[in-house]
Amino acid sequence: MDKQGGGPRAGLVAGTALVFGAVWGLGEATLGHLLHLLRVPGLPGLVMVPVAVLIMGRAAARSRSAAAVFLAGAVAASFKLFDLLVPGTDLLALSRPIQAILFEALAGAVWVGLAGASAAAAPGKAGVFSGTP
């Protein structure tokens, strides 16, 4: 471990969070915004939640860290703020999607943390990180 308390593991977590958070955030800022413009109730969530789950799963598999999953969500939520650059979009219209992203990330991080703890308690079983059911 280096003097700043990081090390290779912290770099992996931060790098994973930035990459997967950027992908998730760009998807939310583009496709999510377009889906909200259609004004079909529930459609943005129906499309974007599976995308978020896929990205959180890949971040968890890559880093094996609940922190990386939550940080990816924080990065994605900050990317969603780029929608403010689109004329006619106000901050209040973005508050609910940003909250949804952060709650999805929190739920994913809790799930990864619990799955990682149960996998550590039973090392012979296939877990969330093994790629097998």
N, C-alpha and C positions, 0 to 999 in steps of 0.2 A: 504494500500500500504506500502511496506517496504522501507527502506532507500535507496535502490538501484534503486527505480523507477519501480520495477517489480510487483510482486504480483502473485496471483493465475492465473489471466488472461494471464500474460506474460509467465508463465510456461506452460499453455495449448497451447499457440501459438508456443512456442519453441519446446515442446515435439511433437506436431502434425507435425510440419515442419520436425523434425528429423526423425520421424518414416515413414511418407509418402514419404519424400525425399529419404530416404534410399531404400525403396521398388522401387520407380521410378528409382533411380540411378542404382540399381542392375539389374533391367530389361533392362535399356539402355546399361549397360556395358556388359551384357551377350547376350541377344536376339538381341539387336540392333547391336552389333558387328558381330554376326553371319549373320544377314541379310545384312549388308554391304559387307561381304565376298562373298555373292552370286552375287554381281555386277549386280543386276537387278535395273534399274533406277526407283526411286520412291517407291520401295518396303519397305525400312526401315521406311520411313515417313508414308506410308499407314498403316503399322502395329503399329508403336510406338505412333503416335499421338492419336489414340483412347485410348490407354493405359494411356497416359499422361493426357488426359481429364478425364478419370475415376478416376485416382489418385488425380488430382486437385479437382475434385468434392467431393471426400470423405474427403479430407483435409479441404475444405471449409465448408462442413456440420458438421464436427467434431469441428472445431475451430470458425466458423463464422467470419473468419478474412482473409482479402486480404493479409495481411502480411504473414500469415502462408502459403498461396499458393505460393507466390513468394519465400519465404525462402525454401520451399520444392524443388522448382526448382533449387535454388542455391546449395542445398545439392545434388540433383540428378546430376547436372553438375559437381560437384566435384567428385562424384563417377565415372562418365564417364572417368575421368583421370586415373582410374585403368587400362583402356585399354592400357596405355603406358607400362604396364608390359608384354603385349603380344609381343613376338618377331615380328619385322617387322612393327610395328605400330609407326607412327611418330606424333608429335604434330600437324602438319598442317592437317593431315588426321582427327584429332579429333576436329579441330576448328569449323567446320560447324555444327556437331551434338551438340556441347556444346552451340554454339550460338542459335541453334534451341530450345534447352531445355530452355535456358534463355528467349528467346522471347515467347515461349509457356507459361512459368510461368508468364511473365509480362502481356501477354494478359489475362490469367486466373485471375490474381490478379485485373486487371482493371475491368473485367467482374464481379467478386465477389464484388468489391467495388461499382460499379454502381448498381448492383442488390440489395446489402444491403442498399444502400441509397434510392432506389425506394421502397423497402419493408418498410423502416422506415417512408417514406412519406405517404404510404398507408397501415396502419397496418392491415386492414381487409382483404386484398387480400393475397392469397397464394403466397409465394415467392420462391426463389431458395433454401432456407434453410428448407422449410417445408416438402419437400418430395412429394408434390403433384403438378401437373401441374397448 
